[in-house]
Amino acid sequence: MVLNFIARLCEPISKRLLGVGVIVCCVAEILVAAGPADELRPVPLVSRIANVQPMTGIVLWNTNPEVAKAPIQLEFCYVKYDQVVRENGQYDWEPVEKLLREISGRQHQAILRWHDTYVGRSTGVPVHIKALSDYRETTAMSEQKLTGFPDWSHPEWQAFVLEFFTKFAEKYDRDPRLAFVQVGFGLWSEYHIYDGPMNLGETFPSLEFQEKFARHLDAQFRETRWMISVDAAGEHAPFVQSNQLLDLSFGVFDDSFNHKRHKEENEPNWIAFGRDRWKRSPAGGEFSFFQPKDQKEALSPKGPHGIPFPEQAARFHVSFMIGDDQLRFQKPDSVRTAGLACGYRFRVTQFAASRSASEVVIDNVGIAPIYYPAFPSVNGVRSTDSLQGLLPGESKRFKIAVGGEKPELTIESDRLVPGQRIEFETEPK
């Protein structure tokens, strides 16, 4: 109305004076610029986290009959090198593709553990290397079973392992179907041969090759997070003697989590790798099998040995825990509750929007960060900042270049498979 009044007031004069039209336009522009500000206003928001979050929680093996309907986000699978390479230089990734298709088809992501030694089985060394005249494997009793051990003295086998992970990373480093990769040596790739022929440079790689292997993987995996066993803290591995190796980006997993002597036997290994390692690299593991109660009571209110799982998980900031037997002992709701006690948990404490912009404040009230980029988004427009690395107890403000009358807030990530969603909660009323 003010602009119309000025225009009418100036009209008789503008007919007589040259250039007054320009002046009127300038006045209008000034008044528009001085109009009501595009101020942020609080947006009512009520949301809760109903499901275990992607890349966290209790993990089942991909072969578990309950895997399709269980309250999980992750599936675990052992994979061998000779599943992919059957002839010299020929890589067939279809076995891996089949696994990832099936797992992502259930709206889950995979944890793959590459291994060459498994109790009671032959090695995963490709046949073309086994056929070399000077390649000599060891077959011996281990864990009361006849087991094959690779010839780690052979340069062709060493070179193959490095080449394999170069090609694997080239193909899968950015694949959202893959949450974590676990690697290592010895039985089940858990960096130990407790019972059997443990000989560095023969049945187990030398310290020099282990160091070369770790540096190689850190260079190849630029996005996918890779992990080794906490048992690699021993003298048979080079890590704790080298600050440079400890600076690499690997996470750690504990294959005997929460057993009776965990504090005396396992926790020192966690400490050796750095008690703050979880702040930059994922931590996980598997419930112990030392005693039957370790599995049966893993999720009981007091745990198998007096420590509830959520308390122990928080102490070590775990994002996931393999518990393939847990649905034999617990109802799905208990498995879901345990899964929700792992990893990150996002809470929106402020959300405001104007016609053209939004601001949101998000706290991490979980026990670990998210290790992949995830972006607060409004109406599908992402913030330029990510939630990746937001530590428990930390809060972060995000600005998003879109608003509107009914702004819709989501958290988006390119590291999810179709059907997955990162949820958030609002402050309890």
Secondary structure as UniProt FT lines:
FT   HELIX           2..16
FT   TURN            18..19
FT   HELIX           20..33
FT   STRAND          41..42
FT   TURN            54..55
FT   STRAND          57..61
FT   TURN            62..63
FT   TURN            65..69
FT   STRAND          74..80
FT   HELIX           81..83
FT   STRAND          85..87
FT   TURN            88..89
FT   STRAND          90..91
FT   HELIX           94..105
FT   TURN            106..107
FT   STRAND          109..115
FT   TURN            119..120
FT   HELIX           127..130
FT   TURN            133..134
FT   STRAND          138..142
FT   TURN            143..144
FT   STRAND          145..149
FT   TURN            152..153
FT   HELIX           155..172
FT   TURN            173..174
FT   TURN            176..177
FT   STRAND          178..182
FT   HELIX           187..189
FT   TURN            201..203
FT   HELIX           207..220
FT   STRAND          225..229
FT   HELIX           230..233
FT   TURN            235..236
FT   HELIX           239..241
FT   HELIX           243..246
FT   STRAND          251..257
FT   TURN            260..261
FT   HELIX           262..265
FT   HELIX           267..273
FT   TURN            275..276
FT   HELIX           277..279
FT   STRAND          283..287
FT   HELIX           292..296
FT   TURN            297..299
FT   TURN            301..305
FT   HELIX           309..316
FT   STRAND          320..322
FT   TURN            324..325
FT   HELIX           326..329
FT   HELIX           332..340
FT   STRAND          346..353
FT   STRAND          358..364
FT   STRAND          375..378
FT   TURN            379..380
FT   STRAND          381..382
FT   TURN            388..389
FT   TURN            392..393
FT   STRAND          395..400
FT   STRAND          409..412
FT   TURN            414..415
FT   TURN            418..419
FT   STRAND          425..426
//
